């Protein structure tokens, strides 16, 4: 999934600051994975109002491109439960870049090892933050087949 970005201007944030501790309630960390993420560590992810909190953080002025928002419950040094609010979409079953950002944030904060199993609403993933980037593995499923018309493609 690539290398994480942790510098404020790479994520990006609206002004220079410590990305490991954003000035928002509950002390989230910002991580870029080609798109911005705000990762919150909570005691019980099931108790979080993901829609209300996610929407509020997505549109916070701190994020000039808006942001994805992850809520993570660290269960052990190698296991995390995460729920996600994707910018422009809302609550989703999973988010690959969000899972990677969460794994990076947890390791950076010293909460987990660099390789973790992560439970998301859609199932289980394994994240491994190595020298050559963050690797994500998990099950795949065929969802649908489609045929795109020439007219549709030309309209893009």
N, C-alpha and C positions, 0 to 999 in steps of 0.2 A: 504493500500500500504506500510505500515511500518513506521518506524521512520526515519526522515531525518538525514543526517550526515552533519555537518558544520565545522568539524576540517579538516585541510589541508591534514593530512595523511589518513583520512578515505574516502575522496572523490575519488581518491587521486589527490593531486597536486605534482609537481616535487620538491617543496621546501617549508619550513615553511613560511606562510604569513597569513594576514587577509583575510579570505575567503569572508567576507562581501563586500570587495572593492578590486577586482582584478586589477593588474597593466596593464590593457588593455584599449583601447579607449572605452569611454562611461561607464566606471565604473561598469562592471557586478559583480554579486555575484555568487559564486560557491556553489552548494548544491549536496550532494550525496543522491540518493534514491536506493542504490544498484548498481547504475551506475552514472557516473559523468555528471553534468549539469552546464552550464554557462548561467545565466539568465540576459538578458539586458532589462532595462526599457527604453522605447522610447515614444516620443510624438504621433507618428503615425505609427503603425505597418504596415500599407499599403504602406508606403513610403520606407520601408527597403528592400534592395536587399538580401533576405534571403539566396539565393543560394551562392552568393559571400561572404557575411559576415559569414554565417554558415560554409562554407568549410574552410575559413581561420582560424576561431577560433577552429574548430574541430581538426586541425592539429597543433595548437600552442604548442610549447615545454613545456608550463606550465602544460599540461595535458598528463602524461606519457601513459595513456590508451586511448588517444583521448577523445573527449567529445561531448555530445549532446548540442545543442545551442537553447535557447528559446529567442524570442523577444516578450516583453509584453507591452501592452498599458493599463495602469490602467485607467478605465473609472469612477470609483467611489470607495468608501470604500468597496463595496461588488461585484464589477464586473471588470473583466479583459478580454481583447482580446489578444490571444497569437497565434503566429506562431512558427513552430519548424523545425529545421534542425537536423535529427537524424544521429548520427555517423554511418558511414558505409552504409547509405541508402540514405540520402538527405532529401528533403522536403517531409513531410508526412501530412496526414489530421489531425492527432492527435498523442499524445504520453502521455500515462498515467503517467509514471514516470516524464515526463517533465512538465505536468500540476501540479503534486504534488510539484515538485521543484519550479515552478513559484509561486504557492500559498505560500509556505514557505518563499521564498525570499521576496515577497511583504509584508508579515506580519512582517518579521524580520526587514525590512526597515521602518516599520510604515506606509506603503502606503495603506494597507487594513486591514480589520479584519481577523481573522483566518478562517472564513468561507466565501467563495466567489463562485459566479457563473463565469464560464470561457467559453468564446466563442473560439473555435478552428475551423480550416477549416472544420472539419467533423461534427460540431454541438456544443451542449452545455453540459457542465459538471458542477457538484457541487463538490467543494473540501472543506473538513472540517479538519483542523489540530487540533487534540485533544490530550489529555495526552497519549492516547494509540496509537498514530500514525496519519498518514494522511489517511483520508477516501475519496474515490472518488466514485461518483454515476453519472449515465448518462444512456442514452438509449443503448440498445444492438440490434444487428441484426444478423440473421443467414446468414453466407457468403457462405459456401459450405460444402459438405460432401465429404469424401475421404476414400478410403480403401488403407492401406499401406501393401505392400507385405512383406513376411518374408525376402526375399532377400534384400529389401531396408532397413528394420530394422537392419539386420545383418551387413549392410555396414556402419552403423553409428559408 
